[in-house]
Amino acid sequence: MSNKVNKNVLRAGTITAGTALMLLMSSPAFALTRDDGDDPGPGLSVIETLGLYVALPIVLFLVIAGLVMVGDKSPKQAEPKA
């Protein structure tokens, strides 16, 4: 193999190994020990989770899209006749 291919393979391997190491270090297994001052609140129910992460973004998108469409209701100009 050429020198350029070897460099690309080495670069790809380094990126893959670094990414795998970062994923392993941030895995939930390290979240078992509590930090000082850690005081988690009560968990969310399924309905609260769906409302917060699904329904709320959809509603916000629709509100913003509606405001943009209302603000863009400029009167149409007549096309010049040839």
Secondary structure as the mmCIF struct_conf table of DSSP 4:
data_model
#
loop_
_struct_conf.conf_type_id
_struct_conf.id
_struct_conf.beg_label_comp_id
_struct_conf.beg_label_asym_id
_struct_conf.beg_label_seq_id
_struct_conf.end_label_comp_id
_struct_conf.end_label_asym_id
_struct_conf.end_label_seq_id
HELX_RH_AL_P HELX_RH_AL_P1 ASN A 3 MET A 25
TURN_TY1_P TURN_TY1_P1 SER A 26 SER A 26
BEND BEND1 SER A 27 SER A 27
HELX_RH_3T_P HELX_RH_3T_P1 PRO A 28 ALA A 31
BEND BEND2 LEU A 32 THR A 33
HELX_LH_PP_P HELX_LH_PP_P1 ARG A 34 ASP A 35
TURN_TY1_P TURN_TY1_P2 ASP A 36 GLY A 37
HELX_LH_PP_P HELX_LH_PP_P2 PRO A 42 SER A 45
HELX_RH_AL_P HELX_RH_AL_P2 VAL A 46 LEU A 50
HELX_RH_PI_P HELX_RH_PI_P1 GLY A 51 ALA A 55
HELX_RH_AL_P HELX_RH_AL_P3 LEU A 56 GLY A 71
TURN_TY1_P TURN_TY1_P3 ASP A 72 ASP A 72
HELX_LH_PP_P HELX_LH_PP_P3 SER A 74 LYS A 81
#
